[in-house]
Amino acid sequence: MTSLISPDDHWVIWTSLVGVSALSLYLEQNYSLFQKITGALVAMVGGMILSNIGFLPTESPSYDIVWDYIIPLTIPLLLMKTDIRRIVKETGRMFWAFHLSALGTVLGSVVAVVLLHSLVPSLERIVPAMTGSYIGGSVNFVALVATFEPPEDLVNATIVADNGIMAIYFLILIALPSSVFVRKLFPANDKTISFTTQTSDQKNGIWGAQEISLLDIASVLSIAFAIATLSVKISDYCSNPSLHFMVRSLLGQKYILLTTFAVAFPMLFPKYAKQLNGSEVLGAFFIFIFFTMIGIPASLKTVFLEAPTMILFCAIVLAGNFLTTFALGKLFKFELEELVLAAVVTSGGPMNGAAIATSKGWHALVVPSLLIGVWGYVIGNYTGYLVGALLGVLF
């Protein structure tokens, strides 16, 4: 299919990628409807529309730049301030509740593949991305899609399905504390009352505007490029077929190395990392460029024909998340509020967890929700890769 814009017209293509990404962010931040369907889905649909009407080409060297350079930079940008020692120290029991939910995601993913692999070609190649996404978030989805390379139509159908089923899952989780039956299983006590205690810092808000200087931008980009370059060079060298299988499996995976080096940076240079500003902002915008780009090669007709099956797939994964979280949570005597937020954060990311904690008045759990969500970014790539490797052997 020919397009109005040539595959080599990089200025127009990049203007479209960045413009759709910016518009998606604007709509998400200013209109409640777009907040509910998420800016990521808006960006993806925007990319699909531009290609399906014949404006943008479905293939271009510009898209290769996104795959080869933009995506590898997102991980160090989002993780370079993540001190995992602080996460373990400051999240308390929610740290362990989070891992119950993460385990549920893994179990749900495996069950979903076993039940549906005969209905969806290449399903095992999208499962690692959704496993990582339902433990961490978009950054893990992006990295694992780049690693396992599932078909574009399947990726986009999964994104559509995910956004649909996620809204239903959140409604269920938010309603749980109001259920008389659930409260009999998880009765309120002095500890649950303490969750509503509000400190002066929480009264003043936790999402203040950031001051980002020119030096901040220069610093975070320099560090991100250095980490990405080191990871790519080592993984390229260790992908040599002459090396041992274990070396190629671990050191030959650039996204595993990117995650490892990105987390190592704030542990080696904690004071310097704490002073950096702007890395999360740049990383988040890069992810929006990815979602715009990933929608471009997709056929709207194919995506929406495949979406119903992927809704069932996402529902099975989240059912595993739900059942494991609350069954094991009851066994290990976690509080209902901790389990609700653990399920929210694994399935929807740290900002959703913090937002729901704030709306429910669980002030003491706002910051822990943010921190365990960031921890999900860290372990999402490792877990998704292991699940993908296992499924690759089985299927």
Order of alpha helices (4+ residues) and beta strands (2+ residues): alpha-alpha-alpha-alpha-alpha-alpha-alpha-alpha-alpha-alpha-alpha-alpha-alpha-alpha-alpha-alpha-alpha-alpha-alpha-alpha-alpha-alpha
